């Protein structure tokens, strides 16, 4: 038997984590313009506290929707559509806005401020890998699920392509920073 209380709790944590992570990604894109010096207590505090606020806020709305603590979201559960507009905005639209904002900010930073083109290949590759993952999640998943009789769905492939996208963001960020990262070449160890 499925424990709906645990699933609802994990779902709230999952949604809050997604919203907070993409908000922090957008803030990291803004930090690249040095509006606030990166690494200062002020910039780190802004990122940390606002990320926690998005995590807690989204988690609260998800939990209130699932358990009806305040009865605020009960009408969203009783209709024939069974939808919550607040969760839709926070889980679907806000992360998309953050991703597009990050991509645009980094594009301006790389092309206009740094005057380089090669890092854009990494950023475009990250965007494409992420888009492929979303296609698996929202389009192909139903076909995989039916074909395997519910054994797996597109989430496996979506997670894999999202991981590859995150790796490409790291490669992108590594290519535009001045620090040298310890990258082993031809079997060398980075440990001394």
C-alpha positions as CSV (number, residue, x, y, z in Angstrom):
1,X,0.0,0.0,0.0
2,X,1.3,3.5,-0.9
3,X,1.8,5.8,2.0
4,X,0.3,9.1,0.6
5,X,1.6,11.1,3.6
6,X,5.2,10.3,2.9
7,X,4.8,10.7,-0.9
8,X,3.2,14.1,-0.3
9,X,6.1,15.1,2.0
10,X,8.7,14.0,-0.4
11,X,6.9,15.8,-3.2
12,X,6.9,19.0,-1.2
13,X,10.7,18.7,-0.6
14,X,11.2,17.8,-4.3
15,X,9.3,20.8,-5.6
16,X,10.9,23.2,-3.1
17,X,14.4,21.9,-4.0
18,X,13.7,22.5,-7.7
19,X,12.4,26.0,-7.3
20,X,15.2,27.0,-4.8
21,X,18.0,25.4,-7.0
22,X,16.9,27.3,-10.1
23,X,16.6,30.5,-8.2
24,X,20.1,30.1,-7.0
25,X,21.3,29.4,-10.5
26,X,19.7,32.6,-11.7
27,X,21.4,34.5,-8.8
28,X,24.7,33.0,-9.8
29,X,24.1,34.3,-13.3
30,X,23.6,37.8,-11.8
31,X,26.7,37.5,-9.6
32,X,28.8,37.2,-12.8
33,X,28.1,40.9,-13.5
34,X,29.7,41.8,-10.2
35,X,26.8,43.9,-9.0
36,X,27.7,42.5,-5.6
37,X,31.2,41.1,-5.1
38,X,31.0,37.4,-5.2
39,X,32.0,35.5,-2.1
40,X,31.2,38.3,0.3
41,X,29.0,37.7,3.3
42,X,26.4,40.0,1.7
43,X,26.2,38.1,-1.6
44,X,26.3,34.7,0.0
45,X,23.7,35.7,2.5
46,X,21.4,36.9,-0.2
47,X,21.7,33.7,-2.2
48,X,21.4,31.5,0.9
49,X,18.4,33.3,2.5
50,X,16.5,33.8,-0.6
51,X,17.0,30.2,-1.7
52,X,15.7,29.0,1.7
53,X,12.7,31.4,1.4
54,X,11.9,29.8,-2.0
55,X,12.4,26.3,-0.6
56,X,10.2,26.9,2.4
57,X,7.5,28.8,0.5
58,X,7.1,26.3,-2.2
59,X,7.3,23.4,0.3
60,X,4.6,25.0,2.4
61,X,2.2,25.5,-0.5
62,X,2.8,21.9,-1.6
63,X,2.2,20.6,1.9
64,X,-0.9,22.9,2.4
65,X,-2.3,21.6,-0.9
66,X,-1.7,18.0,0.1
67,X,-2.9,18.1,3.7
68,X,-5.2,21.2,3.7
69,X,-3.8,22.7,6.8
70,X,-5.3,26.1,6.2
71,X,-8.1,25.2,3.8
72,X,-6.7,27.8,1.3
73,X,-6.1,25.3,-1.5
74,X,-9.1,23.1,-0.9
75,X,-11.0,24.6,-3.9
76,X,-8.1,23.6,-6.2
77,X,-8.5,19.9,-5.1
78,X,-12.3,19.7,-5.3
79,X,-12.8,20.8,-8.9
80,X,-12.8,18.4,-11.9
81,X,-9.4,19.7,-13.0
82,X,-7.7,19.0,-9.6
83,X,-5.1,21.7,-10.1
84,X,-3.3,24.3,-8.0
85,X,-2.3,27.4,-9.9
86,X,0.2,28.5,-7.3
87,X,2.1,25.2,-7.5
88,X,1.9,25.3,-11.3
89,X,3.5,28.8,-11.4
90,X,6.2,27.8,-8.8
91,X,7.0,24.4,-10.3
92,X,6.6,24.9,-14.0
93,X,6.8,28.6,-14.9
94,X,9.2,30.1,-12.3
95,X,12.0,27.6,-13.0
96,X,11.6,28.1,-16.7
97,X,11.9,31.9,-16.2
98,X,15.0,31.3,-14.1
99,X,16.6,29.1,-16.7
100,X,15.9,31.5,-19.6
101,X,17.1,34.4,-17.4
102,X,20.3,32.5,-16.6
103,X,20.9,31.6,-20.3
104,X,20.4,35.2,-21.4
105,X,22.5,36.7,-18.6
106,X,25.4,34.3,-19.4
107,X,25.0,34.9,-23.1
108,X,25.4,38.7,-22.5
109,X,28.3,38.1,-20.1
110,X,30.2,35.8,-22.5
111,X,29.6,37.6,-25.8
112,X,29.5,41.3,-24.7
113,X,31.6,41.5,-21.5
114,X,34.2,38.8,-22.1
115,X,34.1,38.9,-25.9
116,X,34.5,35.1,-26.3
117,X,32.5,32.6,-28.4
118,X,33.8,29.2,-27.4
119,X,32.1,29.1,-24.0
120,X,28.8,29.6,-25.8
121,X,29.1,26.1,-27.3
122,X,29.1,24.7,-23.7
123,X,26.1,26.8,-22.7
124,X,24.1,25.9,-25.8
125,X,25.0,22.2,-25.3
126,X,23.7,22.5,-21.7
127,X,20.5,24.1,-22.9
128,X,20.0,21.4,-25.6
129,X,20.7,18.5,-23.1
130,X,18.2,20.0,-20.7
131,X,15.6,20.4,-23.5
132,X,16.1,16.8,-24.5
133,X,15.5,15.7,-20.9
134,X,12.3,17.7,-20.7
135,X,11.1,16.1,-24.0
136,X,11.7,12.7,-22.4
137,X,9.8,13.8,-19.3
138,X,6.8,15.4,-20.9
139,X,6.5,13.8,-24.4
140,X,8.2,10.4,-24.6
141,X,7.6,9.3,-21.0
142,X,4.0,8.1,-21.6
143,X,5.2,5.9,-24.5
144,X,8.0,4.4,-22.5
145,X,5.6,3.8,-19.5
146,X,3.1,2.1,-21.8
147,X,5.7,0.1,-23.6
148,X,7.2,-1.3,-20.4
149,X,3.9,-1.8,-18.7
150,X,4.6,0.8,-16.0
151,X,8.1,-0.5,-15.1
152,X,10.0,2.6,-16.1
153,X,9.1,6.0,-17.5
154,X,10.9,9.0,-19.0
155,X,12.1,10.3,-15.6
156,X,15.2,8.0,-15.9
157,X,16.2,9.6,-19.1
158,X,15.2,13.1,-18.0
159,X,17.4,12.8,-14.9
160,X,20.3,11.5,-17.0
161,X,20.1,14.4,-19.5
162,X,19.6,16.9,-16.7
163,X,22.8,15.6,-15.1
164,X,24.6,16.0,-18.4
165,X,23.3,19.5,-18.7
166,X,24.6,20.3,-15.2
167,X,28.0,18.9,-16.2
168,X,28.0,21.2,-19.2
169,X,27.2,24.2,-17.0
170,X,30.2,23.3,-14.9
171,X,32.4,23.0,-18.0
172,X,30.9,26.3,-19.2
173,X,31.6,28.1,-15.9
174,X,35.1,26.5,-15.7
175,X,35.9,27.9,-19.2
176,X,35.0,31.5,-18.3
177,X,36.7,31.7,-14.9
178,X,40.3,32.7,-14.4
179,X,41.2,30.1,-11.9
180,X,42.9,26.9,-13.1
181,X,41.0,23.8,-12.1
182,X,43.1,20.7,-11.4
183,X,42.3,18.6,-14.5
184,X,44.3,15.4,-14.8
185,X,45.9,14.8,-18.2
186,X,47.1,11.5,-19.5
187,X,46.7,9.5,-16.3
188,X,48.3,12.2,-14.0
189,X,46.9,12.4,-10.5
190,X,45.7,15.8,-9.1
191,X,46.8,14.7,-5.6
192,X,50.2,15.8,-4.3
